[in-house]
């Protein structure tokens, strides 16, 4: 059975390339998810701070 090289990282660049999408799209998706998570975290902390006050 053939196993694609991952470059030492789980789901590395070679693994992402096998999905057919360019690496740029995966990086863009990661950035969008990261920013969304940070905004959600910020909103949750602000809401918790208001509840304490």
N, C-alpha and C positions, 0 to 999 in steps of 0.2 A: 504494500500500500504506500502511495506517495504522500509525503508530509511536506507541506510548504514551509520554507524557511521563514522564521519570524524575526530574525536578527537579535534574538535573545530576549526580546520583550514580548509579552503576551499580546497578540494582535498587533504586531509591528507593522511597518510600512508594507512589507510583502503580503501580509495577511489582509490588510485593507485594500491593496491593489487587486487582490483576487475577487473582491466584491464587484469590481467593474467600475467603481467610482474613483475619481482622481483623489489624491491625498489632500489637495486644496479644499475640496468639499468637506472632507472629514474634519479638517482643521477649523473651517468656518463653522461647522455644526458644533464642535467642541467649544468654540468661543461664545457662540450664541447660548449654549446651555450653561456655561460658566457665568455669563452676565445675568442670565435669567435667575440662576440660583442666588447670586449675590443680591439682586434686587428683592427677591423673596425673603432672604435672610434679613435684609435691612428693614423691610416692612414689618416682619414678625417682631424684631427687636424693638422697633418704635412702638408697635401696638402693646407689647409687654410693658414697656416703660410707662406708657400712658395709664395702663391698668394699675400700676403700683402708685402712681401719683394721685 
